[in-house]
Amino acid sequence: MKISAAALRAVAAFALLGAPGLGAGAAAASDFYAGKTINFIIGADAAGGYDVYARVIARHLSQFIPGAPVVVPQNMPGAGSEKAAAYLYRVAPRDGTTIGALFPGAIIDPLLQKRAAGQFDPTKFGYLASASSEPRVCATGPSSKITTFAQAMTEKTVIGATQTGGATSDYAYMTRNATGAKLDIVSGYKGTAAILLAVERGEAEGLCGIDWSSLKTERPQWVRNNTAHILLQAAPEPNAELDAMHVPNLLSFVKDDLDRKAVSLVTSQQIFSRPYVAPPGVPAQQAKILRDGFAAVLHDPKFLADAAATRLSIAPVPGERLQQVVSQLYATSGDVVQRARQLIASPDVRK
């Protein structure tokens, strides 16, 4: 039986439409974002380091998403990014039109503090990328008499911090509890920008748990003029720049073996210093488009030039790696987790 040319064309078109990843299915995936808006939820206050990073990325991300959607940054601060994390987990659309920038503390908090337990499961977010993997530091301002951590071990040092759950709170208490340093921690500041202003006003002498790149971005003159005193670096691995400045690692002051393991657990979150996530359940095609878009923008020369002009440190970590690290964190043994919870807890929480 002879099949007509028209019939052959119809069969071919039908086969193409039905083939996985081809035809209309692939076109629909690549055109999904055309004419759409991606809401980029930033779980931090405006003008802080996390906000600056997210907004610079948002300026470039659209061109790396097929369909060139409009990317709109929106601040949603609160509870160390846990408000934004809960929104992404429970409320945000799961179609790939909402993404988030979270503090690493929000990702590790359900493990260490359980304050956010039940609100969201960090292992179920779709991890898109991290803009950097970097150390956090303890630093005092230009007018502080405390210029080394050895001094802070024996002399009172007033340290500003946010509420429990924020990095500046967790790292200040962890540093004090693991080393015995004489840190007088004043909590309740809204964010790093507010703490740095407090240091300049003389209300506090310094802070702990600020990302090294954030300090360089928010107070470049302190770093440029060598007037800030970098007391400690806290990171899974030493930082070459801080090593060259002879800044000691927090672990060098921690003597107890369990405490060292607990400190290492807390600082492991810095592998994802600037994490970007999608809500759980985003379709695989949209999730891949977003992950590929972040990978492209974080290596783009124009973005990197913009980041350098804004004094942002970029050391990308792919989303696949973040997904693996978070899963490993949540498999940590119970005694180490329990000790880490004790180290980062304020006296009020421990009561």
HELIX and SHEET records of a PDB file:
HELIX    1   1 ALA A    5  GLY A   18  1                                  14    
HELIX    2   2 GLY A   23  ASP A   31  1                                   9    
HELIX    3   3 GLY A   49  LEU A   61  1                                  13    
HELIX    4   4 SER A   62  PHE A   64  5                                   3    
HELIX    5   5 ALA A   79  SER A   81  5                                   3    
HELIX    6   6 GLU A   82  ARG A   90  1                                   9    
HELIX    7   7 PRO A  104  LEU A  112  1                                   9    
HELIX    8   8 PRO A  122  LYS A  124  5                                   3    
HELIX    9   9 PHE A  149  ALA A  152  1                                   4    
HELIX   10  10 ALA A  167  THR A  179  1                                  13    
HELIX   11  11 THR A  192  ARG A  201  1                                  10    
HELIX   12  12 TRP A  212  GLU A  218  1                                   7    
HELIX   13  13 PRO A  220  ARG A  224  1                                   5    
HELIX   14  14 ALA A  240  ALA A  244  1                                   5    
HELIX   15  15 LEU A  250  PHE A  253  5                                   4    
HELIX   16  16 ASP A  257  THR A  267  1                                  11    
HELIX   17  17 SER A  268  PHE A  272  5                                   5    
HELIX   18  18 ALA A  284  VAL A  297  1                                  14    
HELIX   19  19 PRO A  301  ALA A  309  1                                   9    
HELIX   20  20 GLY A  319  LEU A  329  1                                  11    
HELIX   21  21 GLY A  334  ILE A  344  1                                  11    
HELIX   22  22 PRO A  347  ARG A  350  1                                   4    
SHEET    1   A 6 VAL A  70  ASN A  75  0                                        
SHEET    2   A 6 THR A  37  ILE A  42  1                                        
SHEET    3   A 6 THR A  98  ALA A 101  1                                        
SHEET    4   A 6 PRO A 275  ALA A 278 -1                                        
SHEET    5   A 6 GLY A 126  SER A 130 -1                                        
SHEET    6   A 6 VAL A 317  PRO A 318 -1                                        
SHEET    1   B 5 LEU A 183  VAL A 186  0                                        
SHEET    2   B 5 THR A 157  GLY A 160  1                                        
SHEET    3   B 5 GLY A 206  ASP A 211  1                                        
SHEET    4   B 5 ARG A 136  THR A 140 -1                                        
SHEET    5   B 5 HIS A 229  ALA A 234 -1                                        
END                                                                             
